[in-house]
């Protein structure tokens, strides 16, 4: 038995789950692991996130220089897998009448918690089995509209833990850190693309004003990874609570378009332009005071940034982490990116991608 397994067994025993059946679930791109616990007729979830596996998260008091010195998690304002972040975000979502797992037991220093099991009915799985996707997506939009009615606090309550968790802003540096993954890692994946200092200077000049507008518009709680594989269907609940949410530990205060484009321009499954339009119209109907043209300008810019970010992440996973399966997701991201670059406000970035050799990729859009 290794040390981590011994730690988990002690936690389970102290929490009254020492005799529970344990069923590991498949992993993802993160360092987090899950097990389903069965105790009698009930099931629960064990989250295992060893704190030492990642660099430290961003502190509210850190300036840009300090964040850069701390590393990627602080620069991107990721929670570094901290259990406290998951607990705090779950508490906040549940307090707003939305569905996130209830937390039962926590060992924050060791990165372990036991929570409610929301089941297996992921949106992606249900749709793959033939369920009509439109009602699911419109319900997910309704949950976001509910969330966007609220002004989130600067600190999220963290019961049963004593200290709260800061809800930081998805600011200029965090957005830049994400976008720059593309220029850092994609040329390492596809060595036909070599970006000069001039290309990098132009990249920064084009993105800087878009990032600054996004930071200025950061007004709502964003899940940050809101898509069909992180949403569960709970039809026995009512209204927006029918949408179960997981993997929200990296939540921030951000632009309200962020979770919408994460949902509607998904990296892992196709969402038709027609469904995207219906879903956006539904959001605007639920949020009638929205300045639609301004919102859509932000939506397009941030969707493009996110697609560049994800292409960079996939390239890093392939090159650094030797996970070649992520190459299969790249064409979809290029299609999304190419379609967004056709918007009138995106001419400069479209020219950049064409000028530096990505025209063949954009032709797949």
Secondary structure, 3 states (H helix, E strand, C coil): CCHHHHHHHHHHHHCCCCCCEEEECCCCCCCCEEEEEEECCEEEEEEECCHHHCCCCCCCCCCHHHHHHHCHHHHHCCCCCCHHHHHHHHHHHHHCCCEECCEEEEECCCCEEEEECCCCCEHHHHHHCCCCHHHHHHHHHHHHHHHHCCCCCCEECCCCCCCCEECCECCHHHHHHHHHHHHHHHHHHCCCCCCCHHHHHHHHHHHHHHHHHHHHCEEEEECCCCCCCCEEECCCCCHHHHEEECCCCCCEEEECCHHHHHHHCCCCCCCCHHHHHHHHHHHHHHCCCCCHHHHHHHHHHHHHHHHHHHHHHHHHHHHCCCCHHHHHHHHHHHHHHHHHCCCHHHHHHHHHHHHCCCHHHHCCC
